[in-house]
Structures are given as C-alpha cells and as structure tokens.
Amino acid sequence: MGLEVLRAGLQSTVQDQGRFGYAHFGVSASGAADNFSLIIGNILVGNPKHYAGIEMTIIGDKYRFKSDTYIALTGSEFEAELDNKFIPFWKRLPIKKGQILDIRSTKNGARCYLCVAGGINIEDVMGAKTTHLTSGIGGLHGRILKNLDELEFGTLDDLIKPIQKVNNSITTDTKIIKVTKGVQWPWFEKNQKFKLFQNQYQVTELSNRMGLRLIGNAIKTKKGNEITTAGISLGSIQIPGDGQPIISFVEHQTTGGYPIIANVISADVRKVGQLKAGDCFQFELISFSSAEKLKVDQEKFIHNLNHD
C-alpha cells in the first residue's frame, strides 16, 4: 500500500507533529508548518492526530496510488485534480488503485497537506517521522521528495471514526499575526516598540522553515543587538543588528544571540506557516491570557470535530 511521486513539487516533505526533547542537542522539533491543518487532515481520514502526512510548499506534487485508500487535502488551497477532475479541500475522498492525484500551484497561502488513511509509514528517527531539512534527518532520507520516490501507508486504526468533511469554513487570515511580549521587551524604548506594530512587514525571499526574515520598520534597542547566547523558542521574534525582525520557525536554531522583542502566539504559528515571500502582514500585541484563550479555542475546535 502506498503511492509513487510522478512529479515532485518545490519543497515537499514528510511531516508529523514534531520531534520533541532534543533541543539540548541542537535539534529543534520541526514538524508541520501548519500543524492545525495536518491534524484536521488526519481526523478526516480517521488517523490519530500525530500521524505523518505530506507537506507541500507553493507547488505541489503529482502522485500515482498503488492501492485503494482515503485521502484529505487541507491547508491553503492549491489547484488539485484527481484523474483530471477537480477535487475539493477539507473533505474525505476515496481513492482507487492506479488513480493519479495532481496538485499544482497554490491559490493563496504557502502550504497544503496530503493525509492518507493509515498515515505515511516510514521509520521513526529520534521518536518522530518529521523531516528536519536543516540537519538532514527524519522523513525520507532527511530530504525533500523527488521524482519516482515511493512512500508506504501505515495501518488504519479502526477504533477511530473518520469524518466526511469539515462543516465550518476554515480560512487562514495572515494579515494580522498576534504576539505577546518577549524576554527582552524591556530592552526597547516605547517609540521602538510602537514601530513594531505601526506598519506592515513584508516576508523576504530569505525565508524558509528555519525562519522568516522580514523587511519594514527597523527596530533599535537601548542595549545593543547582542545578548548572551540563550535558548530560542518557536515563534520568537529576534531583532538583529540591522533592526529587521526575524521570526524563528519550525526548524529554528535552538540558541541565539539576538534580543527577542516578542513571540508569535501558539494559535497563530500556523498563520506564519502560510506566509510566503512577498506577503505583507501586521503584528498585533495581545495579553498572555488572551493568547491562552485563543489556543484553547483552537483545541476545542479540533476536539469538537472528533465528537460531533
């Protein structure tokens, strides 16, 4: 049971929810850039939430299925056809052996996900299947998918009941990215903090799964742009010497020496995963309690899908 890659996209990788517990060895968790969409894809096909799927970036892949299965496409909507017929996102779809799924360019955001019943069955590396491109581990030989690659499917857990489709419309508005105060927030004068939220920032071409480099209002500190090397978390917004913010993303370095002015809230990390070069957005500062509520609301949405 499995599929064959007939045409590889721009950057397609096997991803799950991440590889945790190795930051002290210099290996960040990685995982899906939009883990919310991957989780919902798994729910649609009856998988446990942590099962691995395929993450596609900007341009998708073309696959031939080697067995009957069920699939779901989630995330940002891409042009997608099954045997030359349009297929929808956010819906469970039956697949017959020999059918060809063609996923082409994105229509809006950066990434979409292909989930299959049973998940992508590859060997765990350090407790996860997720691909960490920076260090070349996990996934399929630690790399992006190539033409003629073959991936096997796992075994479906019959105790989990799949759902046919997501009734509520799921959209990803990336115009606003919510943040909370960072560790070095006191390092910045009031007027410099204001500049972070005053205007939009644009995502530059120098952005990837490790981090997003932005261009917009330059931010200066009152203590300089270097700190004693310290741990960095997912979503940290660092201010380097040129004052242009960097958002640490899923394959972020585990330590760094730039001051952190703010952190993207957990519920909005998925939005960062849907930003692509040229996109513009604005930061919005919220309280820790508000950030926590938004994360709880997101978890409730996922929980309710399983219990409707």
Summary of the structure (lengths in Angstrom):
residues: 308
radius of gyration: 19.7
end to end distance: 30.3
largest distance: 62.8
contacts: 1051
relative contact order: 0.18
helix: 17%
strand: 31%
